[in-house]
Amino acid sequence: MDFTDEEKNKKMSKLNQIKIPVDIQFNNWKLVRERDGLTKQSAEVMWVEWNEEGKFKSKHDEPAVDRSLIMSPFNQFFTWQTTTITEIVEEREDYIKFNTLNSVYELWKLS
């Protein structure tokens, strides 16, 4: 089937449509559970402290004993949540290895 120049131009104009920018979140964090290699990634991480009743007390940017890691998104559909940290084994600027109540994890900052 042959197209006229006008038909070709109409088809080409569809290629020049305005593009709407989309904010794509990159996975900047990678968490690996030691015992089975379970791997989770997320754009952001948050460290949560719990009160004596096990309810939310406060959120933090830094890990510490008695805090849990939560991986984004930060809503009811979060990627992963650990039990509370019992020991920080090793910590560098872009890496942390920590023990929780029931697991050992390694967390890397990818970018």
DAMO-V130332 format. One line per field, one symbol per residue. ss: DSSP state (a for helix, b for strand, c for the rest). psi: psi as a letter, one per 40 degrees, with the letter a starting at -180 (. if undefined). burial: + if it has 9 or more other ideal C-beta (glycine too) atoms within 8 Angstrom, else -. A space follows every 50 residues. Layout:
BEGIN
ss->???
psi->???
burial->???
END
This chain:
BEGIN
ss->ccccaaaaaaaaaaacccccccccccccbbbbbcccccbbbbccbbbbbb cccccbbbbbccccccbbbbbccccccccbbcccbbbbbbbbccbbbbbb cccbbbbbbcc
psi->hiiidddddddddddfihhhihhhhiheihhhhddeehhiiidiiihhii adeeihdiiieiiiieiihhhiigaefidihiiihdhhdihadeihhiia deihihhhhd.
burial->-------+--+---------------++++++++-----+++++++++++ ---------+--++--++++++-----+-+-+-++--+------++++++ --+++++++--
END
